[in-house]
Amino acid sequence: MKTNQYVRTAVIQAAPIIMDREKTLNKALDLIKEAKNEQAEIVVFPEAFIPAYPRGLSFGYLVGSRTMEGRNDFLRYYKNAVPVPGDTTEKLGEAARKAGIYLVIGVTEIDTEKNNNTLYCTILYFGPDGRLLDKHQKLKPTGSERLIWGEGDGSTLSVVNTPHGKLGGLICWENYMPLARTAMYQKGVSLYVAPTADARSVWQSTIRHIALEGRCYVLSCNQFVTKDMYPDDLEYYHELQNQPNIMCSGGSAIVNPMGEYVVEPVYNKEEMLLADLNMDLVIKGKMDFDVVGHYDRTDVFQLKINENE
């Protein structure tokens, strides 16, 4: 596939309407329209944007015990999760078709094909024709995330072919898994999405390293969330009492294949980060370093990937 030299990308740093799938969907649809008005061709949303990344909530879990009140909060989260495929994905696909974009969005997924009641932290990829092209389920939820999300498998290590290059990525701290990153590089990713919930300054070191290591563009996308955005009728709302007013400060950014910022990190507000990316820089960067090409030593190191379910 011939690669178009330039592509306009939009990284959406925004907050969901927490625990409300339909209102968050409507917000996403409005933001997609705004991105289209800015001539974006690839639009990226944060990790677990629909219905929320449930930062600060325990769902009543303690080692050796659970509470019915916590189960009530979990049920609310579950009922606002996204069946894939389903009505929500149809509406997102239609929005992508109308805008003529590649849409990347993080959701908490109910995997209708697996026919279980486990939730997954998932990236969905839609094409400009409106089709759901692929998805990636987080392989290893981090810390207490394991109490609400199951583990994905190798069958969703996804890369999507676009006229601009191969589009794919990993979610949040999956990006600290060297072999997972290598799997993405082996698939030829040049537009690497990193939806995250990590607003720490050290996260910036991570995305700049990935850009340099993979000689790819990195589109890192986070939410901006304040405590007053949480519904106050949650059973465990009191757990937020000692949380800071800004629950997640953002830090979304775009980095080029030389590890330099195209758009520097944005904090403490909702914002759409726009950039025109020169895809020729991917090849220029690989002149002296191609981690799965001339800088590879498969005679010494080998990676075996199980892409079965």
Order of alpha helices (4+ residues) and beta strands (2+ residues): beta-alpha-beta-alpha-beta-alpha-beta-beta-beta-beta-beta-alpha-beta-alpha-beta-beta-beta-beta-beta-beta-alpha
